[in-house]
Amino acid sequence: MRFLQLMVLLPALWLVSGCGSQPAEPPPLDDAATRAAIEEEDARVEAEESQQ
């Protein structure tokens, strides 16, 4: 009987905890702040690589 309770309880907990849900959408990468941060990081990396 304990086994049957676990067979019902575990899938219910799995669904309630969100394990079966889809991942959240990533934030868009086309806003001005993100583009500026990417350009700044690219410039920093290029400067480090030119020093080597």
N, C-alpha and C positions, 0 to 999 in steps of 0.2 A: 504494500500500500504506500509506503514511504517513497518508493521508486516512482510510482504513478504521480504522486504529488510533485516530485521534482521535475517530471516530464512536462507538467503543466506550468509550474512556477518559473523555471529557468527561461523558457522562451518568452514568457510574459515579461520578465525582468529585462531581458535582452531588448525587446521592442520598446519598453518604457524608457530605458536608458538612452535610446537613440542610436544604438549600434547599427541598426538597419537603415538609418536615414542617409540622405545624400549629403556630401560635404557642402559647406557654405561657399557661395560664389566668391572668388578672389576680387579684391578691389580693382577698379580700372587703372590702367597704367598710362592713360593718355591725358591726365590733368597736368597743369603747368608746374606744380610743385614737384611732382614725380619726375617730369622731364628734366627740370633743373637739377634735381638730386642725381639723376643718372648722368647728366653731362658733367657735373662736378666730380663724380666718382671716376668717370672715364678720363677726365683731365688729370686727376691725381694718379691714376694707374699709369697713364702715358708718361707723366713726369718721373715716376719711380722707375719705369722701364728704361727711360732714356739715361738715367743716372748709372745704370748698371753696365 
